[in-house]
Every structure is written in structure tokens, then in C-alpha cells.
């Protein structure tokens, strides 16, 4: 059911109070928040346009934009260039305290993504300069994840030569950690993880259907076996609006001394 006409009708009957100490944009933001909370608009549903809200509320377009910006900052809605403004969907919480694969994290929170294997090559990793140096990880797997029909993440993984025997059909549904454990007999002892926000290559932007100036979360992971030999390397490019990394530490965490000023340059 399209909730837009009903909500617009409600707004026309609800006058914003210009004499109130609360700014008009905050009043409008509150009305939209209430509509979302009451289920008038569901997750992922498009909200009325700026023009519709301007006409219904009798306010300026600037006021509507301020209301939208406030809701965007609060994580309640998201704006997609050229498409409109939508109610934010479930935000996935990735706990870095444990050793979990990306797909495992999604499924543990009730998110079953659509997967599309973009590439499975037994040798592409040999010529790929973006993989870690001095590693024997020639097998390259590239996979795109969609949630609710929209591109959510692209994974690029590099694995040992024996992983090439898995074949395209099985690689379509197996996670990287499943390939390592079930087919190569490799147990992951530890993993080094880094996370950055950066502008990815044009190919990644196209695969995620993002604006050319968009930035994404880039999670890089290198996994090691018990002999401390790297057994896989992965980069995950994630649309940031729906994903949060978190972790717990014992004792105080001095963020100032932990920040690294590294700049990530991703090749095309």
C-alpha cells in the first residue's frame, strides 16, 4: 500500500505552529518520525518529495530540507541522489571482538542477502597488485551482495592455489571461510582487520550503483593459520548507511593514540 497520499492528507490537516519555540523543520521532522514509528512508512519505503511536503505543510523548501537533513543525521532516513528519500533499513552490527565471516554476520542478524558471483578465477590474483605482497594467493573471488534488491556490498577475496578446485558452481554459495575450512582443511587462527572510509574505484561504484563521488566503508581482512602464514585476504566494500562496526575492549580505549592517518588509494 502506498502510504504517501494518506500521510499528505494528514499533513494538510495538521498545521505546523509558526509561533512555537520549536523550529518548523523540527516539527516536521517529528511528524515524519512518528509516521515511521507507527508503521505508516516501512523500512526502505520512499517518503514524499520536497515539493509534496512543501505544498502540504505550507512551508519553504529550505524547511523541508532541514527536516530531512536532521533525520538523515539521526540515521532514520537516507537520501539517494536522483531517486529520492527513503526510510532507513535495518543496520547490521558487526562485532569485531570475534572471528566472524561477513556472510555469517549478516545471517546471524536475520539478513539473508542475495548473492551474485561476479568472478571466480584460479589465476587472476597473480597479476592483481592490490593483493598483499609476498603471498601465494592466486585465486580471486568477487561477489556482490544485495539486500531487498539493492546492492549492499562487494567482496574481493584472494585464496591459495588449491581453492581453484572448488569451481564456479560451489563458489557461488560458499563463503570464503567455508572454502578454507571445508575444502582446504585450513583453520583460521587469527585475522588482522582494518576499516577505512574512502572513494573506491569506478568499477566498485558502478557495481554498488553509487554516485561517482560516493564513499564506502572498506574493510580489509588478512587471515592466518596456526603457523602464522596468511591463508586468505579479503576486501569488502560496503554501503555505509546500513552497516556499523563495533567492538568491546578491556580497560580504557585511548582513541587519540590509536588513530592512523593512512590514506587509502584503490586502483581501478
N, C-alpha and C positions, 0 to 999 in steps of 0.2 A: 504493500500500500504506500502511495506517495503521501508523505506527511506534510509536504510543503504547503499545499492550499489551506489545510486546517490550521497550520501554525501562522500563516499570513493572516488568516481571518481572526485568529486570537489576538495578534499584534494590533490589528486595526481597532479592536475593542478595548485594548489596554493602552492607555495613554502614558507616555513617559512624563515624569514630573520635572519640568524645567526649573521649578522653584526649589527643588530638593537640594540638599548639600551634597548629595551623591551625584557625580557627573553623569550625563546622559549615556555615555558609552558604557559605563559600569552597570547602569540599569539594564541596558540592552544585553550586555554580557550575562547578567544574572538570569534574564528571561530565557536566553538560549541554553544556559547551564541547566535550568530547571526542566526545559523541554527534553534535554538529553537524559537527565536523571529519571524522568518519568517515562522514558521509552518512546517519546514522540519521534525521536530520531535514533536509529540504531547505529551500532558500530559500522563505520565505513560509509554511512549514508551521506549524500550530498545535502548541504544546507542551502537555504535561499540565497540568491545572489545579492550583491551590494545594492543593486538597483531595486530589487524587490523589497529589501529591508528599508531602504531609504524612503520609498513611497509608502510602505505600510506604517512606518513609525513617524513619518513627518520630520525626519532629521536629515542632517547633511551626510554626504558620502564619507566625509572625514570621520564623523562619529561612528559610523558602521565599521570603518577600517580600524579604528581604535579598539572597538569591542572585539573584532576578530583577532587583532594582534594580542590583546590580553589573554584570550582563550588559547591562542597558539602558544604563548609563553607558559601557560599553565598545563600544556600538554593535552588539552581537551579536544582540540580540533587541529587539522593540518590543512595547509594550502598547497595546491598543486597547480603550477603555472599552466595557464591555458585550459584548465579543466574545472577549477572551482575550489570550494572549501568543503571539507568533509569532517565528520565526526571521527576522532582518533580511534583506532582499533586497539586490541589487547597489546600491551607492551611486554615483550618477552624479557625475563630477568635471567641473565647468565651469571651464575655464581662461579667466580674464578678460583674459589677455595678448593674445589675438587677437580678431578681429571675427567671431564666430560667432552664428548664429541658434539659438534654443532647440531647435528640432526637429533642426537639424544636429548639435548637441552630443549629443543622445540617440542619433541614428543612428550617430554616429562611435564610440560605445561599445557598439554591438550591441543597443541598445534600440529596438525598433520599436513605438511606442505606438499604441494605438487612439485615433482622434481623433473627436470629435463637435463639429460646428459648432453652437453654441448660438444664434448671431445673426450675420447679415451685413446691415447697414443702410447705405444710401448717405447718410443724414442724421442718424442718432442722435447722432453726435458733436457736432453743433452745439449741442445742449441739455445736453450732458454737462459739468458744471462741473469734473469731475475731470481732464479733459484739460488740457494746457499752455495757458496764456492766450496770446492774440495769435498763434494758429496756425490755418491753414486745413486742418484735418484732420477733415472731417465724417464720413468713412466709418468705421464701427465694426464690428470683427470680434471675436467672443467664441468661444473654442474650449476644450473640455475634453479633457484627455489622460488616458488610463487605461493602466496597466501591470499585466499579469497580472490584468486585470478590475477593478482598484481605481483609484479616482480619484487622480490623481497631481499634476495642475496645471491651473489655469485661466488662459487668456491673454486679455487685453483689449488690442486694438490699434486705433490711430487712424491713418488714412491720407488722402492727398489726394483731392479730388473724383473724379479720373479712375479711382481704384481701384474705384469703384462699378460700372464697366463689366465688371469681372471676372465678376460674377454669383455666385449662391449655389453652383452646382454645382462650379465651379472653386475657389471659396474653401474648399470642404470639404477639399481635399487640398493646396493650395498654401500654403507658408509665407509670412509677411509679406515677407521679403526676396526671395522668388521673385516675388511680385506686383510689388514695386517694380522689380526688375531686368528681368524678362521681359515685363511688360505695360506698365509706365510708363517704361521706359528710364532709371530713376534709379539711379545708382551711389552707394552709401553711402561717404562719405569718412571719417567718424568717428562715434563714438557715445559718449554720456555715460551711465554706468550707476551706479545706486545700489542698495544692498541693505539691507533692514531686516527685523527680526522684529517682527511686530505682529499684533494681532487684527483680522481682516478683517470685512467686512460679513456680515450674516446670510445673504445670498444666496450669497456665496462659500463660507461654511461648509457650507451645505446642498449646494452643487454638489460639494464635496470630501468630503461625508459625514463631517464632523468634529464633535466635541463643541463646544457653544456657547462654551466657554471656551478653545478651542484657539487657538494662534498659528501663523502660517505665515511662510515666507520670502517677502518681496515684492521682486521685482527690477523696478525701473523703468528703462526704456531710451529715450533720445531719440536718433534717428539724424539725421545731417546730410549734405547733398550737398556737392559741391566748392565751391559758393558760400556755404557755411556757413548754409544755410537748412534748418530742420527738415523732414524728409520723412516721418517716422513717429514715433509714441510708443507704447510698449507697457508694460503691467504684467503680470507673471507671478506668480501666487500658487501657491507650491509647498509640498507636504507636506514638512517639513524632514528627516524621518528618512532620506530616500533621495537627498539632493542636497547636494553640497558645492561651494562656490565656492573657487577658488584662483587665485593669480597669482604671478608672479616679478618682482622689481624689481632694478635695478642699484644696488648700494650698500646701506647700512643703511636700514631702514624704521622710522621713529620713530612707533610706534603711538599713543603718548600725545598727540602733537600732531595726529594725523590723525583722532581720534575726534570725531564730531559728535553733540551731544546732542539732535538733532532728534527730535520725536515725530510719528509718522505717524498721522493720523486719516483713516480711509477711510469715505466716506459710504455709506449704504445703497443 
